[in-house]
């Protein structure tokens, strides 16, 4: 909070006010017979009707009424209602006090982090269709922690297609990812005509009809490396590759093997993060260059070896957050830069809580008076 002292003062005043009301009522009522006690005068109770002399109206021989089950039940109900109203009022006071204290989120960030370019490199071959939704969710999680970095999205199969060039327009990126998720929400074994047509139109640039192959991971990764502009500028560059590395290339038409593509990244000082995911049902339907197990091991080896990057399985929890941490930890050290402390007001939850509780409080008091 920006002003924690104000929050403490308001809470203390609220507690003192409640105690004062209770003490005053206790002193005025005394500890006599319960049937002779005056009702608790709480702030939200309306003034009882008084006679011309200014005294409350009294009813003779009414003590026995308090022994009736219906009356006792009504009294218990009123006490519970008053207790609930007191709790709601206390929550309102606490919420209002917290809002007055201006709750904030404090983050530290190096100005060097905005000097980053990240390309999301997505395998959209048939074997990855069921996996890509999880990958896109991870990509979206990564975007949540970015502020000023440029991010691009490239899809590939037997050729590469730039979906979004490098940009810091994160809303555009999220919209494109949502659209891709809808397109990829199909059964690759039995798509409808409309689904197949939409897939072909969306990823038309990823199909090279002159190549007898699919999921060319080496060429796809090398193409993602070409997505970086301003090659002469000193900027941090990273690629987040998502693939099952299940290459189908019977005629050896792929220009870059996966190790060759990783070496290309190392030469250009591009860091690699690999996310592996595979659909077991699809893996057994094609004549692959190597088994799924060997494909995973190759991707892991080249990523952590020459690429000096990080390898993840798509099922790993917290993949997106860990990638962001690794990016920041490595690149702040490499690029330097001043650390900036940012304070962002976050009253939203407290305002919602105050509004809902206040509505409930007003609703109960209105119903009670009706």
N, C-alpha and C positions, 0 to 999 in steps of 0.2 A: 504494500500500500504506500501511496505517496504521503498520506497523513495518518499514520496509525494512531497517533495521539488523539486525533479527533474521534476516531472510532471508539477508543477506550473511554473518552469523556462522555460520549452519548450513551454508551452502554451503562456506565456508572449512574448517570442521571436517570435512565429508565428504571434501573434497579431501585434507586432511592425513591422514585415516585411510587412504584408499586408497593414497597415496604411502608411508605408513609400512609398510603390509602388503607392498607391492612391494619396497621397499628391504630390509626384513628378510628376505624370501625370497631376494633376490639375494645378500645377504651370506652367508646360511646355505648356499646352494647353490654359490656360487663360479662360476668360469667354466671349469670342467673339461670333460671330454668330455660331450657332451649325454647319452650313454647312462648316465652316472653321476650326473646331476643328480637331486636330490630333487624330487618333484612340488610344484607351487605350492600353498602352504597358504592357501587363500582362506577367508573366514569361513563360506561356505555349505557347505564340504566337511566330511563327517563324519569322525570320528577313525578312522584306520586301526587295524586290530586289531594289538595289540602282544603280545609274548610275556611270560612271567613276569618276565624281566629288565628289562622296560621299553623294549626296543629294537625297532625295526621288524623284521619278518621279512624275510630276504634269501634269494634263490634263486641257487644257484651256477651258473656257466656260462650265464647268461641274457642276456649282452650281444648275442648273435647274434639273439635274438628281436626286438630293436628294428629289425632290417633287414627283417623280413618285411613284405610289402605290407599284409597285413590288420592287423598291429599298428600300423604307421605311419599307416594310414588311421584306425584307432581313436583314435590319439593326436591327429591333426589334428581329428577330430570333437570330442574332449573339449575341445581348446583353443578351438574355435569356440563350443562350448556355454558354456564359462566366460566367454568374451568377451561373449556375448549376455546371460548372467546379470549380468555386471558393468554392462553398459549399462542393463539393466532396473533394477538396484539404484540406479544413478545417477539415473535418471529418477524413481524412487520418492523418493529423498532430495530432489531438486530440487522435486518436487511438494509433498512434505510441508513443505519449508522455505517455499515460496511460500504455502501455506495458513496456516502459522504467522505469516507476515507480514501476514495479513489483507488480501488484495487488495480494493480498493473502486472503485466508479465515482463520480466527483465530478461533480455537475451544479449549475449555477446557475440559479435560477428566481426570477422576481419574483412576490410574493404577489398582484400585481394580475392575473396571468393567470388565477387561479381566479375572477375576476369577469367571466368571458366566457360568452356564450350563442352557440351555433352551431347553425344549422338546416341539415341536409342535405336538399336539395330535389331529388327524383329524378323524372325523366320516365319513366313506365312505359308509354307508348304502344307500339303494335305495332312501329313503326319503331325503337324503342330496345331491344327485347327482347334482341338479340344483343350490344348494347353495354353493357347495364347490369351484366353480370357484372364487366367491367373497372372500371366506375365504383364498384361496391360494394367491390372490392379496394382501390381508392384510398381510399375512405371508411374501410375497416378500418385502412389504414396510418396515416391521420390520427389515429385513436383511440389508437394506440400511444404518441403523444407527449403525450397529454392527462393531466392530473392535477388534478381538481377542477372543471374546466369543465363546464358543462351542455350537453348535445348532444341535439338532437331529430332525428327522421327523418320527412319528409313525402313521400308519393308523390302524383303527380297525372297526369291525362290531360285529360279534359274537366271534371273536378272534382278537388278535393284531398282526400286522406285522411291523417290523422295516424297514422303507424305506431307511433312512439314519441314521447311528449311530452318536453319538456326534462328531462333527467335526467343525473346523474353515475354511473349504473349502467352501466358500459361492457360488462360481461358480458351484460347484457340487450340492449344495442345490437348486440353481435357476434352473439348468438344470432339476433336478428331479421334481421340482414344475411345470415347463413348460410341462414336459412329462405327469404328472398327470392331468394337465388341459386339455390336448388333449384327454386323456382317458375318462375323466369325461364329455367331451363335447358331450353328447348324450341325447336322449329323453328316460327317464327310462321306459315310457309306451310303446314305440315302437322302440327299438334299432334294428339296422341291425344285421345280423349274425356276421359280422366282428367286429362291435362295442361291442357286447355282449361277443365275444370270447376274445377280447383284455382286456375288463374289468375283466373278470374271471381270465385271466392269470396274469394281473398286481396285482390284490388283492387276489390272491389265498390263501395267508396266513391269510386273515381276515375272512375266512369262516370255521367254525367248523361244519362239517357235523353231528357230534354226538349231537349237541345242537339244540333244536327246539326253536330258538329265533333269534332276530336281534336287532341291535343298542343297545347292552348291555353297557350302558354308565358307570355304576359302574365298571365293569370288564375292560372296555377300559381305564378308567382313572387310575385304579390300575396298569394295564400293563404299561402305560406310566411312572408311578413312578419307575418301574423296569428298565427303560432305562438309569438311571443315574449310571455311574461307579464310582469307587473310593469313595465309601460311607463313608470311614473313614476320608477323607480329608475335611478341612474346606472350602467349596465352597458354593457360592450362587446358589440355584436351584429353577427353576420356570417351570411351565407347562402352556402352552397356549392351552386350550381345546376348540375345535370347534364342536358343536353338536346341534341337535334339542331336545335331551333328550327324544325322542319318543320311549321308550323301548317296544319291543314285546317279552314277556317271559311268555307264558301261563303255562309252567311247572315249573316255579320258579327255573330255573337252574342257574341263575346268582349267582356267588359266593359273589361278593361285590355289595351292593346297592350303589347308588350315595352318600348318606350321609356317609356310611362306607368308601368309597374310599377317600372322602374329609378328614375324620378324619385320615386316613392313611397318607395323605399328611401333615397334621398338625403335626403328630408325627415325621415325618422326616424333618420337617422345610422346606417343599417345598411350595412355594407360587403359588396360582392358579389364572389364568386369564381366564375367560370364555367368549366365543363369541357364541351367540345364533342366529340361523337362521332356518327357517322352510319353507317348500314348502306346501302351503295350499292344493294344488291338491293332493299331496301324502298323506297328513295327514288323509284324509277321506276314504282312500282305505284299511286301515288295522285296525284290532282290537287292539288298543293301550292299554297299562296298565293305562294310564290316558290321559286326553284331552291335546291338544297342549298348552292351556293357563296354565293348571296346571304344565305341563312339564317345561315351561319357568319359572314359579314362583319358582318351586323347585330348578332349576339350579341357579337362582338368589339368593335365600335364602341361600343355602349351600355354594355358592361361597363367599358371603359377610359376612356370619356368621362364622362358624368354620374355614373356609379357610382364612378368613381375606383378601380376594382377591378383584378383580375388575370384574364387569360384564358389557358386552357390547352386543348390538344388531348388527348383521352383517351390517345393513343399516346405522349405525352411521358413520358419516364422521370423519376422523382423528383417527380412532380406533388404527391403527398401531402406529402412532406417540405418542398417549397418553399412550399406553402400554410401549413404550420405556422410556418415561418420568417417569412413575411410577416405572419402574425397576431401573432406575438410581437414582431417589430421595430416594427410600427406601434402596437400597443396598449400596450406597455410605455411607449413615449414619451408616449402620450396620457393614460394613466391613472396613470403614476408607480408608486409602490410600492417596498417594500424588496426587495433581492435576497437570496435565501436560498441558502446552499450546502448541498447535500444529499449525504451520503455513504452509499452503499448497498453492503453486502458482496456480492461476486460470486465465491464460492468454487466454484460449481457445476462449471465445466469442469475445474478442478484436481482436485476430489474425484473426478469421473468418471475422469479420466486416472489418478490414483493408484490407484483401485480396479481398473481394467482391467489396468494394468501389474503391480500386486501379485498379482492372480489369475494372470496369465501367469507371473510369477516363481515363485510357489508351485507352479503346475502343472508347470513345467519341472523344478524341484528334486525334486518327488515322482516324476515320470517317470524322472529320472536315477537315483534311489535304488532304484527298483523292480527 
